[in-house]
Amino acid sequence: MDEVQIPWERFSSDPRAERNAGLRSSDLDRSLALDALASAYGDGRLDREEYDERAGAVQGSKTLGELVPPLRDLAPEQPSKAVGLSSDAALTEQATERYYRARGGALGTFMAPSLVCWVIWAISGFGFPWPVFVMFSVIPLLKLMLDKRGYIAEEKRRLARREQRRIEQRPR
């Protein structure tokens, strides 16, 4: 009997990582988990009843974290992989999401006061265009939009440092 190999790196995100546990699992993720269960059943590590129970749990899973319990005791943990740093692609994805949230926030911070001031200006009779001064709040938005790559790179560094600290503080 060979060891059951669970291709954790082929999942959309490593389901063993705490930060990924709440992410929705895809059909591919569930298929990978079912393949690992089938391999364990074929090796005699699971009896039919156990296989059916675990397969049902995998098929009914909604999140990546729900895929781990049915697989946990089938393959040895690889600590460096299980609690290791996220892949560069995962960090880039998280940093990009943060960029878009920050950009949306900066856009709202610019648009809301500007529109209110322009409406007040129009209602009050179109005198001196004083709302122009409020529009200087566009500067953070422009800075963010002009330095997208820099913002994402800095967020990736920040996320990697935070994750590294979390790993170092984890009890062994």
C-alpha positions in Angstrom: 0.0 0.0 0.0 1.3 3.4 -1.0 0.7 6.5 1.0 -2.3 8.4 -0.1 -1.1 11.6 -1.8 -3.4 14.5 -1.4 -2.6 17.2 -4.0 -3.1 20.2 -1.7 -1.3 22.4 -4.1 -3.9 21.7 -6.9 -6.8 23.0 -4.8 -7.9 26.6 -5.7 -6.3 27.6 -2.3 -4.8 25.3 0.3 -7.8 24.3 2.4 -5.6 23.6 5.5 -4.7 27.3 5.8 -6.9 29.1 8.3 -7.3 32.1 6.0 -8.7 29.9 3.2 -11.1 27.8 5.3 -14.1 30.1 4.7 -13.6 30.3 0.9 -16.2 28.6 -1.2 -15.0 25.3 -2.6 -15.2 24.6 -6.4 -16.3 21.5 -8.2 -12.6 20.9 -8.9 -11.8 21.1 -5.2 -14.5 18.6 -4.3 -13.3 16.4 -7.2 -9.7 16.4 -5.9 -10.9 15.4 -2.4 -13.1 12.6 -3.8 -10.2 11.3 -5.8 -8.1 11.2 -2.7 -10.9 9.3 -0.9 -11.2 6.9 -3.8 -7.5 6.2 -3.6 -7.6 5.6 0.1 -10.6 3.2 -0.4 -8.8 1.4 -3.2 -5.8 1.0 -0.8 -8.0 -0.5 1.9 -7.5 2.5 4.3 -11.3 3.1 4.3 -14.1 0.6 4.4 -17.2 1.1 2.2 -19.2 2.7 5.0 -16.4 5.1 5.9 -15.8 6.0 2.3 -19.5 6.7 1.7 -19.7 8.9 4.8 -16.6 10.9 3.9 -17.6 11.2 0.2 -21.0 12.5 1.3 -19.3 15.1 3.5 -17.1 16.2 0.6 -20.0 16.4 -1.9 -22.0 18.5 0.5 -19.2 20.8 1.3 -19.6 24.5 0.7 -16.2 25.8 1.9 -12.6 24.7 1.5 -12.4 24.2 5.3 -15.1 21.5 5.1 -12.8 19.4 2.8 -10.1 19.0 5.4 -11.7 16.8 8.1 -12.6 13.9 5.7 -9.0 13.9 4.4 -6.9 14.8 7.5 -6.0 11.3 8.7 -5.3 9.9 5.2 -2.0 11.5 4.5 0.8 12.8 6.8 0.9 16.5 7.5 3.7 18.3 5.9 4.2 21.2 8.3 6.0 23.5 6.0 3.2 23.2 3.4 0.3 23.1 5.9 1.3 26.2 7.7 3.6 27.7 5.2 3.4 31.0 3.5 0.8 31.6 0.8 1.9 31.2 -2.8 2.8 34.4 -4.6 -0.4 34.1 -6.7 -2.5 33.9 -3.5 -0.7 36.9 -2.0 -1.2 38.9 -5.3 -4.9 38.0 -5.3 -5.4 39.2 -1.8 -3.4 42.3 -2.3 -5.3 43.1 -5.5 -8.6 42.7 -3.7 -7.4 45.1 -1.0 -6.4 47.6 -3.8 -9.8 47.5 -5.3 -11.4 48.0 -1.9 -9.1 50.9 -1.2 -9.8 52.4 -4.6 -13.6 52.1 -4.0 -13.2 53.8 -0.6 -11.1 56.6 -2.1 -13.6 57.1 -4.9 -16.5 57.3 -2.4 -14.5 59.8 -0.3 -14.0 62.0 -3.3 -17.4 61.7 -5.0 -19.8 62.0 -2.1 -18.7 65.4 -0.7 -18.0 66.7 -4.2 -21.5 65.9 -5.5 -23.1 67.4 -2.4 -21.1 70.6 -2.7 -21.9 70.9 -6.4 -25.6 70.4 -5.8 -25.5 73.1 -3.1 -23.6 75.4 -5.4 -26.2 74.9 -8.2 -29.2 75.4 -5.9 -27.7 78.5 -4.4 -27.5 80.3 -7.8 -24.2 79.4 -9.6 -22.0 82.0 -8.0 -18.3 81.5 -7.5 -17.5 77.8 -8.1 -16.3 77.2 -4.5 -16.8 73.3 -4.8 -13.6 73.2 -6.8 -11.7 73.4 -3.5 -13.5 70.4 -2.2 -12.4 68.5 -5.3 -8.8 68.4 -4.0 -10.0 65.3 -2.1 -9.3 63.6 -5.5 -5.6 63.5 -4.7 -5.6 60.3 -2.7 -7.7 58.6 -5.4 -5.3 59.8 -8.1 -2.3 58.7 -6.1 -3.9 55.2 -5.6 -4.8 54.9 -9.3 -1.4 56.0 -10.6 0.6 53.7 -8.3 -1.5 50.5 -8.6 1.5 48.2 -8.9 3.3 49.9 -6.0 0.2 49.6 -3.8 -0.2 45.9 -4.6 3.5 45.2 -4.0 3.4 46.9 -0.6 0.2 45.0 0.3 1.8 41.7 -0.7 4.8 42.5 1.6 2.5 43.5 4.4 0.4 40.3 4.0 3.5 38.1 3.8 5.0 39.7 7.0 1.7 39.3 8.9 1.5 35.6 7.8 5.1 35.0 8.8 4.5 36.5 12.3 1.4 34.3 12.6 3.4 31.2 11.7 6.2 32.1 14.1 3.7 32.7 17.0 1.9 29.4 16.4 2.5 26.9 19.2 4.5 23.9 18.1 
